[in-house]
Amino acid sequence: AIRDQIPFSAYLFFKYAQHADTPYAPDSWGEALSEEQIVAQARRMIEAYGFKSIKLKAGALQPEHEVSCIKALKKAFPGYPLRIDPNGNWSLETSIRMAELLGDDLQYYEDPTPGLDGMSELHKRTGLPLATNMVVTDFDEFRRSVALDSVQIVLADHHYWGGLRDTQALAKVCDTFGLGVSMHSNSHLGISLMAMAHVAASVPNLDYACDTHYPWQEPDEEVIKGGKLPIVDGCVSITRAPGLGLELDYDQLGKLNDQYHSCGIRQRDDVKQMQKYKPDWKAVKPRY
């Protein structure tokens, strides 16, 4: 291993106070819509886990407001690397306009606008380092991205790139072309997180702290013995134990399996979920 401690970033989200579906009670994080609430969310994460960098998921509210939240984070946490990720929900012109407001506040600008061509033009017109997990998802898109100079940092994901070996191969190719490397996160439990940490431990050119949703998982949702993995000083530590160094908690696994069968959800449907909050909501991309 190149390193035995893998750095992760605080991952912030705009959110309502509670789930739209009953009978769910308000969660412990509460509402996070204003600048002050986003800063409070970051502070809680940093105090609990020791993160040394901050990422804000964006593309949900007005772009100017989301940028103002980045400004508030910069003021509250001077010296912390900051990232914003609008999930391709900003047009090219909006992305350029927000880049002008952001200036040099960002460590990198993640997937602000859709497509390799849009990202290429954005980099050409702003010079900002652009990161992606959306427009470079296989080696053919990687080839096109290099030709267009669309992105400067690739966020690898062992789920989408064919496993641990192929993720290592991606990192080597990034090194060949002078691109930065980090890792993308979707919602994951301890097994996936530790697999992510193991491949990150083996990548010499891991240039940025990785993403993780792990703080958002409730303790009773974990399926490994001993409960949730610790994140200390913003890092997950690799053990010397065989394999991933984890054991399954079969009782917990059975509980979550029962939950899967009883919940009735078999396919992700973001539109249906959003319409619980806003009945007239429609999926439009870019939204702003």
C-alpha positions as a Markdown table, in Angstrom:
| # | Residue | x | y | z |
|---|---|---|---|---|
| 1 | Ala | 0.0 | 0.0 | 0.0 |
| 2 | Ile | 1.1 | 3.6 | -0.7 |
| 3 | Arg | -0.7 | 4.8 | 2.4 |
| 4 | Asp | -2.6 | 3.3 | 5.3 |
| 5 | Gln | -4.8 | 6.2 | 6.0 |
| 6 | Ile | -7.2 | 7.4 | 3.2 |
| 7 | Pro | -8.4 | 11.0 | 3.4 |
| 8 | Phe | -12.1 | 11.8 | 2.8 |
| 9 | Ser | -14.0 | 15.1 | 2.4 |
| 10 | Ala | -17.0 | 16.4 | 4.3 |
| 11 | Tyr | -20.0 | 16.0 | 1.9 |
| 12 | Leu | -22.7 | 18.6 | 2.5 |
| 13 | Phe | -26.3 | 18.6 | 1.2 |
| 14 | Phe | -29.1 | 21.0 | 1.0 |
| 15 | Lys | -32.0 | 19.3 | 2.7 |
| 16 | Tyr | -35.4 | 19.7 | 4.3 |
| 17 | Ala | -35.9 | 19.1 | 8.0 |
| 18 | Gln | -37.6 | 15.7 | 7.5 |
| 19 | His | -38.5 | 13.1 | 4.9 |
| 20 | Ala | -41.6 | 13.8 | 2.9 |
| 21 | Asp | -42.9 | 10.2 | 3.6 |
| 22 | Thr | -44.6 | 9.5 | 6.9 |
| 23 | Pro | -44.1 | 8.0 | 9.4 |
| 24 | Tyr | -40.4 | 9.1 | 9.3 |
| 25 | Ala | -39.5 | 11.5 | 12.1 |
| 26 | Pro | -37.2 | 14.4 | 11.5 |
| 27 | Asp | -33.6 | 13.3 | 11.3 |
| 28 | Ser | -30.9 | 14.6 | 13.6 |
| 29 | Trp | -29.3 | 16.8 | 11.0 |
| 30 | Gly | -32.3 | 19.1 | 10.6 |
| 31 | Glu | -32.9 | 21.6 | 7.8 |
| 32 | Ala | -30.0 | 22.9 | 5.7 |
| 33 | Leu | -31.1 | 25.5 | 3.2 |
| 34 | Ser | -29.5 | 28.7 | 4.3 |
| 35 | Glu | -25.9 | 29.8 | 4.4 |
| 36 | Glu | -25.9 | 29.5 | 8.2 |
| 37 | Gln | -27.4 | 26.1 | 8.2 |
| 38 | Ile | -24.9 | 24.8 | 5.6 |
| 39 | Val | -22.0 | 26.2 | 7.7 |
| 40 | Ala | -23.5 | 24.5 | 10.8 |
| 41 | Gln | -23.7 | 21.2 | 8.9 |
| 42 | Ala | -20.1 | 21.5 | 7.9 |
| 43 | Arg | -19.0 | 22.3 | 11.4 |
| 44 | Arg | -20.8 | 19.3 | 12.8 |
| 45 | Met | -19.2 | 17.0 | 10.3 |
| 46 | Ile | -15.7 | 18.4 | 10.9 |
| 47 | Glu | -16.1 | 18.2 | 14.7 |
| 48 | Ala | -17.4 | 14.6 | 14.5 |
| 49 | Tyr | -15.0 | 13.2 | 11.8 |
| 50 | Gly | -12.1 | 15.6 | 11.5 |
| 51 | Phe | -12.5 | 16.3 | 7.8 |
| 52 | Lys | -9.9 | 18.6 | 6.2 |
| 53 | Ser | -11.8 | 19.5 | 3.0 |
| 54 | Ile | -15.4 | 20.3 | 2.1 |
| 55 | Lys | -17.7 | 19.4 | -0.8 |
| 56 | Leu | -21.1 | 21.0 | -1.4 |
| 57 | Lys | -23.7 | 19.1 | -3.5 |
| 58 | Ala | -25.4 | 21.8 | -5.6 |
| 59 | Gly | -27.7 | 22.1 | -8.6 |
| 60 | Ala | -30.8 | 22.1 | -6.4 |
| 61 | Leu | -31.4 | 25.7 | -5.5 |
| 62 | Gln | -30.7 | 29.0 | -7.3 |
| 63 | Pro | -27.0 | 28.9 | -8.4 |
| 64 | Glu | -26.3 | 32.3 | -6.8 |
| 65 | His | -27.5 | 31.1 | -3.5 |
| 66 | Glu | -25.4 | 27.9 | -3.7 |
| 67 | Val | -22.3 | 30.0 | -4.6 |
| 68 | Ser | -23.0 | 32.3 | -1.6 |
| 69 | Cys | -22.9 | 29.1 | 0.6 |
| 70 | Ile | -19.4 | 28.4 | -0.8 |
| 71 | Lys | -18.4 | 31.9 | 0.1 |
| 72 | Ala | -19.8 | 31.4 | 3.6 |
| 73 | Leu | -17.9 | 28.1 | 4.0 |
| 74 | Lys | -14.7 | 29.8 | 2.9 |
| 75 | Lys | -15.2 | 32.5 | 5.6 |
| 76 | Ala | -16.1 | 30.0 | 8.3 |
| 77 | Phe | -13.3 | 27.5 | 7.4 |
| 78 | Pro | -10.3 | 29.5 | 6.0 |
| 79 | Gly | -7.7 | 27.3 | 4.3 |
| 80 | Tyr | -10.1 | 24.3 | 3.8 |
| 81 | Pro | -10.1 | 23.1 | 0.2 |
| 82 | Leu | -13.7 | 23.6 | -1.2 |
| 83 | Arg | -15.5 | 21.9 | -4.0 |
| 84 | Ile | -19.0 | 22.4 | -5.5 |
| 85 | Asp | -20.9 | 19.8 | -7.5 |
| 86 | Pro | -24.0 | 20.9 | -9.4 |
| 87 | Asn | -24.5 | 17.5 | -11.0 |
| 88 | Gly | -24.6 | 18.9 | -14.5 |
| 89 | Asn | -27.6 | 21.0 | -13.6 |
| 90 | Trp | -26.1 | 24.4 | -14.8 |
| 91 | Ser | -26.0 | 25.5 | -18.4 |
| 92 | Leu | -22.6 | 26.5 | -19.9 |
| 93 | Glu | -23.4 | 30.2 | -19.5 |
| 94 | Thr | -24.6 | 29.8 | -15.9 |
| 95 | Ser | -21.4 | 27.7 | -15.1 |
| 96 | Ile | -19.2 | 30.5 | -16.6 |
| 97 | Arg | -21.1 | 33.2 | -14.6 |
| 98 | Met | -20.8 | 31.2 | -11.4 |
| 99 | Ala | -17.1 | 30.6 | -12.1 |
| 100 | Glu | -16.6 | 34.4 | -12.2 |
| 101 | Leu | -18.3 | 34.7 | -8.8 |
| 102 | Leu | -16.3 | 31.9 | -7.3 |
| 103 | Gly | -12.9 | 33.1 | -8.6 |
| 104 | Asp | -10.2 | 31.0 | -6.9 |
| 105 | Asp | -12.4 | 29.8 | -4.0 |
| 106 | Leu | -12.5 | 26.3 | -5.4 |
| 107 | Gln | -10.1 | 23.4 | -5.2 |
| 108 | Tyr | -12.0 | 22.1 | -8.3 |
| 109 | Tyr | -15.3 | 22.6 | -10.0 |
| 110 | Glu | -17.1 | 19.3 | -10.3 |
| 111 | Asp | -19.6 | 18.6 | -13.2 |
| 112 | Pro | -21.2 | 22.0 | -13.3 |
| 113 | Thr | -22.4 | 21.6 | -16.9 |
| 114 | Pro | -23.4 | 18.5 | -19.0 |
| 115 | Gly | -21.3 | 16.7 | -21.6 |
| 116 | Leu | -17.7 | 16.6 | -22.7 |
| 117 | Asp | -18.1 | 19.4 | -25.1 |
| 118 | Gly | -19.7 | 21.7 | -22.5 |
| 119 | Met | -17.0 | 20.9 | -20.0 |
| 120 | Ser | -14.3 | 21.5 | -22.6 |
| 121 | Glu | -15.7 | 24.9 | -23.5 |
| 122 | Leu | -16.0 | 25.8 | -19.8 |
| 123 | His | -12.4 | 25.0 | -19.1 |
| 124 | Lys | -11.3 | 26.9 | -22.1 |
| 125 | Arg | -13.2 | 30.0 | -21.1 |
| 126 | Thr | -12.5 | 30.0 | -17.3 |
| 127 | Gly | -9.2 | 28.0 | -16.8 |
| 128 | Leu | -10.7 | 26.4 | -13.7 |
| 129 | Pro | -9.7 | 22.8 | -12.9 |
| 130 | Leu | -12.8 | 20.7 | -13.7 |
| 131 | Ala | -13.5 | 17.3 | -12.1 |
| 132 | Thr | -16.0 | 14.6 | -13.1 |
| 133 | Asn | -17.7 | 11.4 | -12.3 |
| 134 | Met | -20.4 | 12.0 | -14.9 |
| 135 | Val | -18.8 | 12.7 | -18.3 |
| 136 | Val | -15.9 | 10.3 | -18.0 |
| 137 | Thr | -17.4 | 6.9 | -17.0 |
| 138 | Asp | -15.4 | 4.6 | -19.3 |
| 139 | Phe | -12.2 | 4.5 | -21.3 |
| 140 | Asp | -13.8 | 5.7 | -24.5 |
| 141 | Glu | -15.1 | 8.8 | -22.8 |
| 142 | Phe | -11.6 | 9.2 | -21.2 |
| 143 | Arg | -10.1 | 9.2 | -24.7 |
| 144 | Arg | -12.5 | 11.9 | -25.9 |
| 145 | Ser | -12.0 | 13.9 | -22.7 |
| 146 | Val | -8.3 | 14.0 | -23.2 |
| 147 | Ala | -8.7 | 15.1 | -26.9 |
| 148 | Leu | -11.1 | 17.9 | -25.9 |
| 149 | Asp | -9.3 | 18.8 | -22.6 |
| 150 | Ser | -12.7 | 18.5 | -20.9 |
| 151 | Val | -11.6 | 17.5 | -17.4 |
| 152 | Gln | -8.5 | 17.8 | -15.3 |
| 153 | Ile | -9.5 | 15.5 | -12.4 |
| 154 | Val | -11.3 | 12.1 | -12.7 |
| 155 | Leu | -13.3 | 10.8 | -9.8 |
| 156 | Ala | -13.0 | 7.1 | -10.0 |
| 157 | Asp | -15.6 | 4.6 | -8.7 |
| 158 | His | -14.8 | 1.0 | -8.3 |
| 159 | His | -18.5 | 0.1 | -8.8 |
| 160 | Tyr | -18.7 | 1.7 | -12.3 |
| 161 | Trp | -15.1 | 1.1 | -13.6 |
| 162 | Gly | -15.1 | -2.7 | -13.3 |
| 163 | Gly | -13.7 | -3.2 | -9.8 |
| 164 | Leu | -10.5 | -2.6 | -8.0 |
| 165 | Arg | -8.0 | -3.6 | -10.7 |
| 166 | Asp | -9.7 | -1.5 | -13.4 |
| 167 | Thr | -9.8 | 1.5 | -11.0 |
| 168 | Gln | -6.1 | 1.1 | -10.5 |
| 169 | Ala | -5.7 | 1.0 | -14.3 |
| 170 | Leu | -7.7 | 4.2 | -14.6 |
| 171 | Ala | -5.4 | 5.9 | -12.1 |
| 172 | Lys | -2.3 | 4.8 | -14.1 |
| 173 | Val | -3.8 | 6.2 | -17.3 |
| 174 | Cys | -4.7 | 9.5 | -15.5 |
| 175 | Asp | -1.0 | 9.7 | -14.4 |
| 176 | Thr | 0.1 | 9.2 | -18.0 |
| 177 | Phe | -2.0 | 12.1 | -19.2 |
| 178 | Gly | -1.3 | 14.3 | -16.2 |
| 179 | Leu | -4.8 | 14.2 | -14.8 |
| 180 | Gly | -5.6 | 14.3 | -11.1 |
| 181 | Val | -7.4 | 11.4 | -9.4 |
| 182 | Ser | -9.9 | 11.2 | -6.6 |
| 183 | Met | -12.8 | 8.9 | -5.9 |
| 184 | His | -16.6 | 9.3 | -6.3 |
| 185 | Ser | -19.1 | 8.2 | -3.7 |
| 186 | Asn | -22.7 | 7.1 | -3.8 |
| 187 | Ser | -24.5 | 5.9 | -0.7 |
| 188 | His | -22.4 | 3.1 | 0.7 |
| 189 | Leu | -22.0 | 0.8 | 3.7 |
| 190 | Gly | -18.8 | -0.3 | 5.3 |
| 191 | Ile | -18.0 | -3.1 | 2.8 |
| 192 | Ser | -18.1 | -0.7 | -0.2 |
| 193 | Leu | -16.3 | 2.0 | 1.8 |
| 194 | Met | -13.5 | -0.3 | 2.8 |
| 195 | Ala | -13.1 | -1.6 | -0.8 |
| 196 | Met | -12.9 | 2.0 | -1.9 |
| 197 | Ala | -10.3 | 2.7 | 0.8 |
| 198 | His | -8.2 | -0.3 | -0.2 |
| 199 | Val | -8.0 | 0.7 | -3.9 |
| 200 | Ala | -7.3 | 4.3 | -2.8 |
| 201 | Ala | -4.5 | 3.0 | -0.6 |
| 202 | Ser | -2.9 | 1.5 | -3.7 |
| 203 | Val | -3.0 | 4.5 | -6.0 |
| 204 | Pro | 0.2 | 6.6 | -5.9 |
| 205 | Asn | -1.4 | 9.6 | -7.6 |
| 206 | Leu | -4.5 | 10.0 | -5.4 |
| 207 | Asp | -4.3 | 13.8 | -5.4 |
| 208 | Tyr | -7.4 | 14.8 | -3.5 |
| 209 | Ala | -9.5 | 13.6 | -0.6 |
| 210 | Cys | -12.2 | 11.1 | -1.6 |
| 211 | Asp | -15.9 | 11.7 | -1.4 |
| 212 | Thr | -18.1 | 9.8 | 1.0 |
| 213 | His | -21.7 | 9.7 | 2.1 |
| 214 | Tyr | -20.9 | 7.5 | 5.1 |
| 215 | Pro | -21.7 | 10.1 | 7.8 |
| 216 | Trp | -25.2 | 10.2 | 6.4 |
| 217 | Gln | -25.8 | 6.5 | 7.1 |
| 218 | Glu | -27.5 | 5.7 | 10.4 |
| 219 | Pro | -25.7 | 3.3 | 12.8 |
| 220 | Asp | -28.5 | 0.7 | 12.6 |
| 221 | Glu | -28.0 | 0.5 | 8.8 |
| 222 | Glu | -24.5 | -1.0 | 8.9 |
| 223 | Val | -24.0 | -4.7 | 8.0 |
| 224 | Ile | -20.5 | -5.3 | 9.4 |
| 225 | Lys | -19.6 | -6.6 | 12.8 |
| 226 | Gly | -18.6 | -3.9 | 15.3 |
| 227 | Gly | -20.9 | -1.2 | 13.6 |
| 228 | Lys | -19.8 | 1.7 | 11.5 |
| 229 | Leu | -16.2 | 2.2 | 10.5 |
| 230 | Pro | -14.5 | 5.0 | 12.3 |
| 231 | Ile | -13.4 | 8.1 | 10.4 |
| 232 | Val | -10.7 | 9.8 | 12.4 |
| 233 | Asp | -9.0 | 13.1 | 11.4 |
| 234 | Gly | -10.9 | 12.8 | 8.2 |
| 235 | Cys | -9.4 | 9.4 | 7.3 |
| 236 | Val | -10.3 | 5.7 | 7.1 |
| 237 | Ser | -7.5 | 3.5 | 8.2 |
| 238 | Ile | -6.5 | 0.3 | 6.4 |
| 239 | Thr | -6.0 | -2.7 | 8.7 |
| 240 | Arg | -3.5 | -5.6 | 8.3 |
| 241 | Ala | -6.4 | -8.2 | 8.5 |
| 242 | Pro | -7.0 | -10.5 | 5.5 |
| 243 | Gly | -9.1 | -9.3 | 2.6 |
| 244 | Leu | -11.0 | -6.1 | 3.5 |
| 245 | Gly | -10.6 | -6.8 | 7.2 |
| 246 | Leu | -14.3 | -6.9 | 7.8 |
| 247 | Glu | -16.8 | -9.5 | 8.9 |
| 248 | Leu | -20.5 | -9.5 | 8.1 |
| 249 | Asp | -23.1 | -9.1 | 10.8 |
| 250 | Tyr | -25.7 | -11.6 | 9.4 |
| 251 | Asp | -28.4 | -10.4 | 11.8 |
| 252 | Gln | -28.1 | -6.9 | 10.5 |
| 253 | Leu | -27.9 | -8.1 | 6.9 |
| 254 | Gly | -31.1 | -10.1 | 7.4 |
| 255 | Lys | -32.8 | -7.0 | 8.8 |
| 256 | Leu | -31.9 | -4.9 | 5.9 |
| 257 | Asn | -32.9 | -7.7 | 3.5 |
| 258 | Asp | -36.3 | -7.8 | 5.1 |
| 259 | Gln | -36.5 | -4.0 | 4.8 |
| 260 | Tyr | -35.7 | -4.2 | 1.1 |
| 261 | His | -38.5 | -6.7 | 0.5 |
| 262 | Ser | -41.0 | -4.8 | 2.5 |
| 263 | Cys | -40.3 | -1.3 | 1.2 |
| 264 | Gly | -41.6 | -2.0 | -2.3 |
| 265 | Ile | -39.1 | 0.2 | -4.1 |
| 266 | Arg | -37.2 | -1.7 | -6.9 |
| 267 | Gln | -36.1 | 1.2 | -9.1 |
| 268 | Arg | -34.8 | 4.7 | -8.3 |
| 269 | Asp | -37.3 | 7.4 | -9.4 |
| 270 | Asp | -36.1 | 10.8 | -8.5 |
| 271 | Val | -39.0 | 12.5 | -10.3 |
| 272 | Lys | -41.6 | 10.7 | -8.2 |
| 273 | Gln | -39.7 | 11.5 | -5.0 |
| 274 | Met | -39.3 | 15.2 | -5.8 |
| 275 | Gln | -43.0 | 15.5 | -6.7 |
| 276 | Lys | -43.8 | 14.6 | -3.1 |
| 277 | Tyr | -42.4 | 18.0 | -2.2 |
| 278 | Lys | -43.3 | 19.9 | -5.3 |
| 279 | Pro | -46.2 | 18.2 | -7.3 |
| 280 | Asp | -45.4 | 20.2 | -10.5 |
| 281 | Trp | -41.7 | 19.3 | -10.5 |
| 282 | Lys | -40.2 | 18.1 | -13.8 |
| 283 | Ala | -36.8 | 16.6 | -14.6 |
| 284 | Val | -35.0 | 19.2 | -16.7 |
| 285 | Lys | -31.3 | 19.3 | -17.3 |
| 286 | Pro | -29.6 | 21.7 | -17.2 |
| 287 | Arg | -32.1 | 23.2 | -14.8 |
| 288 | Tyr | -30.4 | 26.6 | -14.4 |
